[in-house]
Amino acid sequence: MAGAAQSFMPALFASSPVSAQLPVIAPSLVAWQARHGRNHLPWQHTQDPYRVWLSEIMLQQTQVTTVLDYYQRFLQALPDVASLAAAPADQVMALWSGLGYYSRARNLHRCAQTVVAEHGGQFPRSAALLATLPGIGRTTAAAIAAFCFQERAAILDANVKRVLTRVLAFSGDLAQAQQEKALWALAEQLLPEDGADMPRYTQALMDLGATVCTPRQPVCRQCPLQLPCQAQRAGNPQDYPVKTRKLRRSSQAWWLVFLHDAQGRYWLERRPAQGGANAIWAGLFSPLVYPSEAAAAQVLAALPQAQQRHDLPVVQHVLTHRDLFLHPVVVRLGPVADDRSLPGIHPADGAWCTGPQALALGLPAPVRKLMLSFEELFTPIK
């Protein structure tokens, strides 16, 4: 590769811990992807930015195997950006239910509405403009532009950071904005000269990080970048990428109270849209949620004519920064003259739903799984 890909600009990268000569990696990656990469995925071999965008958003922090079914189901219900923009928010959340990171679904809906309202229903054709849309960051914008419009734009998700920092022995701390900015600049220098190679090059970086250059036990002997990879030569690929700031995990216990009325319905209410402690499951439907056993017990004790109570085993729900320990309690109520007077019930925030009605809503994954188990585990409460 000539020009920028081989040159080193000391003024720009003086603080970047890489060697002065960048390797030429694009041809090897393009050839490897054609022979050994993932070429069977349903969002490949299309230049429809709606489908590529949808796949990129779904694949953020989610495994390909998980996304496959959701992707097909989503497209069957909402096949284009106009249908997504016009869809009710509850339908979007229901289609997303179980994928997690629900802010992605809310931003997806907002983005579709922006594309329709401000861009005539057509996605912008450059990464710079795509990045101005709700929920589309720099890497997602570059991926859409590369796959659909063959723009020479670099991506830098977690997999790509791992590949490039190992190949370049980039020892800068990516917890520092300056070092991440430097890696972005290097990623741009490594791009292929020919825009026609951009889709396969971009896919190759994704595939390599997901299947070969893995966080632990990378399969270096199968890597097309084995020869130029400085970390492989030094025998220390696990040392990259360097990021000193680690996530601090916490844990929290919630008591979930499922009220089941005499008509066989469950009370579900919408969680607040966003903010603070309510950010978890924001905008989704859930049973009554209490932060302590004492708070749940106070409500349970005040229920009139509760006929049956079933306590399920604790469910651990793993989030990015936190472990939720869910204590599900299902209570069957006797006939109630006015269910609006039940403790904890706020009619404006929710509704009584049959099982099928509940499962059609946007439910958090553990709530959906629990409700699917009720018919088998709680046949006496019908």
N, C-alpha and C positions, 0 to 999 in steps of 0.2 A: 504494500500500500504506500503510495507516495504522499507527499505534502504533509498535512496536519497530523495524519496518523503516525508518521515516523518522527516528526519534529518534537522537540522538547523546549518549552518556553520557560526559562528560569524565573523570569519576573512573576509569572502567574503561579508557578508551582514550587517556589523556593522553599516553602514550609511543608511540602508534600513528601512524605518518606517513600519515594519510589526511585528506581533507577532512571537515568536520563534518557534511555532509549526504550520506547514502547514497542512491544512485539506486535506483529501483524497476526491477528486472530480471526478476522472475519471469514476468509476463505475456508479455513479448517472447520469453523463452526457451521457454515452454510452446507458444506459437503457432508458433515457428520449428521446434521439434522435430517437431510434428505434420506439417509440410509438407516439411521438408528433413532431418530427422534420420534416424538409422538405426532402421528399424522392421521389419526383416526377419530379425533374428537369432533363433536357435532358443530362446534363454532369455528372450526378450521375450514379452509377452502371456501370462504365467503368474504366478500368485501362490503357486506352490509354493516355499516357502523352500529346500527341498533343491536344486532346480534353479537358483534364483537364487544361492544360496550357492556351489554348485559353479562356476558361471560366474564369479562374482566372484573366487574364489580362483585359477582358471585364468588370468584376465585380468590378474592382478598381474604386471607387468613382462613380459607376453607379448602379442604382436599378435593381434588378433581372427582374422585369416586362419589363424594357426597353431592357435588354440584350437578352431576349428570342428570339425575331424575328431576331435580328442581328446574333446571334449565329448560328441559323439554316441556314440562308441565306449565311453566311460566309462558313460554312462547305459544302454546296451544290456546291459552286464555287471552294473552295480550300479544299478538303477533307483530306489532309495530309500535313506533313511538307515539303515534296519534292515539291508539287504543290505550296505551299505558297512561298517557296524559289525561285522558277522559275517564279513566277508571276511578271508582271510589277508593279512598285510602284504605278502607277495611279490606277490600278485595286484594289490594297489593300486599298488605300485611299478612293476609291469610295465605297467599301464594308463597310468601317468604317464610312463613312459620316453620321453625325448626332449623333454619340456616344460621341463626344467631347474628350478632352484631347488627341489630335492627335499624340502627341509624343509616345503614347502607340502603335499606328499602325506602326509608323516608326520603333520603337524598335522591334515590333513583326516580321516585315519583316527581319530586320537585324539578329534577333535571329534565325529565320528559316534558313537563309543562313549560319549562323555559325554552326548550328547543322548539316546541310548537308555537309559543307566543312570540318569541323574539327572533327565531331563525327560520320561520316558515316551515317547520317540520323537518328541516334538513340539518344534520349535524355539521358544524364547522369542519373545514378540511385541513386545519393546521393544529398542531399540538398546542401552540400558544393560545389560540382561541378556545380549543376544547377545555383547557385547564381553567377557563373562567366560568365553566358551568358548575352547578352545585354537585358536590360529591366526587368531582373528577380532579384528582391530583396530577402531579407532573408525570409520574410513571404511567398512570392509566391513560392520560392524554397522549403520551408518546406511543403507547402500544396501539391505540386506535388509529393514530395517524400513520404509524408504520404498516400495520396490517391492511388498512383500507385505502390509504392514499400514498403508500411507499415513501413517506417523508423520512428523511434522515434525522431521527430523533431518538435519543438514548432513554432506556428504561433503567431503573435502579431500585427494584424491590429487594426483599430480603435474600432471595436466591441469587440474584445478580450481584448484589454486594459481596456475597460469599465467594462467588466465582472470580470476580475481578480482583478482590483484595488478595486472594490466594495466588492468582496468576501474576499479579504485579508485586507481591509481597508488600502490600500497602499497609503499613503499621500505624497509620494515623488513627486516633481515637474517634470513631464515628459518633460518639456522644457529643462531640464538639461540632458545631455548625460549620466552622471553617474547614474542617477535614472532610465532612460530607460534601461540601461544595467542591472541594478539590477532586474528590472521587467522581462527582458528576462531570466535571470538566474532562477527566481522563476517559470516562465512558464515552463522551462525545468524540474524542480523538480516535477511539478504537472502532467507530462505525465504518461499515463498508462504504466505498466510494459510490457504488451504483445503488440507487434507490430501489431498483428491482430486487436486490438481495435483502432488503430490509425486513419483509415479512418472515423469511426463513431464518435470518440472523437473530431477530428478536425472539422467535419461537425457540431457537437453539439455546439461547441463554436461559430461558425459562426451563426448558427440558433438562439441560445439563445440571442446573442447580437442584432440580427436583428429583433426578434419578441417578446421577453419577457423583456430582460434587456436593454430597450431602453433608449436613452438619457433623455427623459422627461417622467414622469409617467410610470416607469417600473412596470410590472405586477408581483410583488414579490410573490403573492399567487400561481402563476402558475410555479414558478421557481424551478427546481430540486435542486438548491443550496441554497434554502431559509434558511435552518437550519444552515449551516456553514457560511453563508454570514454575515460578521461583519457589513457592512454598513446597511443591512436590520435590524439587531438587534438594531443598534443605531438610526435607522429612518432617515438616511441622505444619501441615495444612490446618490442623485443629486450632492453631494459634490465631487464625483469621476467621472473620473480621474481628478487629479490636473494638470493643465498646465497653467502657468502664461502668457506665450508668446502668444498673440492673433494675428490673421491675421488682418492687416489693409486694409480695403477695399478702393478702389478708383473708380472713374468714369471717363469715357472718351466718347467723341462724335465722331462718324465717319459719313462721307457722302459717301454713296454708289451710284455710277453713273452707271446705266445699259444702255449701248448704244445698240440700236436696229436698225439694218440696213434695207435697202429696201428689202432685201431677207428674212427677218424674222429671222435673226440670232442675237445673243447677243455676245458682246465682253467679254471674260473672260480671266484672266491672272493668272499665278501661283504666289502665294505669296512666298517671299524669304524663303529658307529652315529653317532658324533659326536665332536667335540673336537679342537682344535688343528689340526695339519696334515692330520688325517684328515677334516676337515669336508667337503672336496670329495668328491662322490659318496658321501657317508655312507649306509650301508645298502644300496647298490646292488652289483651283481655286476660284476666286472672281471677281466681277466687279471692276471698278476703285474705289479706296479707297482714301479719302482725310480727313485730320485731322481737317478741319474747313470748315465752310460754305463759307468763302471768297475764299479758295483755290478751292473748287468745282465750285463756281460761275465763277471764272476766266476761267476754262476749258469750262464750259457750254457756256459762252459768245463767246468763240472762235470757237465753232462748226459750220461748214458750213451747211446751209440749214436744220437746225433742224425744223422738221414739227410739232412735238408734244412733250410736256413735261408733265409728270405725277408725282406729289409728293405724296408719300405714307405716312401714319401716322408713327410716330417714333416707332421703335421696341426696346424694352429693352432686351438685351441678357446678362444673368447673368453668369459670370465666377467665378472661385474660389476666386480670389483676386480683381476682378474688375467688374463693371457694364458697359457694352457697350450700348450707346444709338445710334442706327443706324437710319440715315435719308436717306431712299431710294428715288432715283430719276430715273425715266425711261424716256429716250429720244429717240423718233423715228427720225431717220435720213432720209433725202431724198437721191436720188442717188448721190453717191460720186465717182469721177473719180479715186481716189486712196485713199483707206481707210488707207493706211500706213501713210498718212500725217495728220490724225486726231490728235488733241491735246490729250496727255495722252496715246496714243497708242504706244506700243513698240512691234513690230511684233515678236521679238525673245522670248518674255515672255508669249505670249498667242495666242488665236485664236478666230475666229468667230464661234459660235456653234449654231446649232438649239436647240430647247427646249429639245428633247430627247438626243441629244449629250451632252448637258450641264448636264442633270440629271444623266448621266452615269459617270460623273467625280466625283472626291472627292471635294465636296462642303461643306462649313460650314453649320451647321443646319439652321441658320436663312436665309442664302442665298438660300438654297434649298426650304425652305418654301415660301419665297417671289416669287421665280420663278414659283413654282407650282400655285401661285395665279394669275400670270400675264394673263393666258388665260381667266380666268373669269373676272378679273377686267379691263383688257386692250384689250378687243376685237377690239376696233377701231384701235389699232396700228398694226394689222396684214397686 
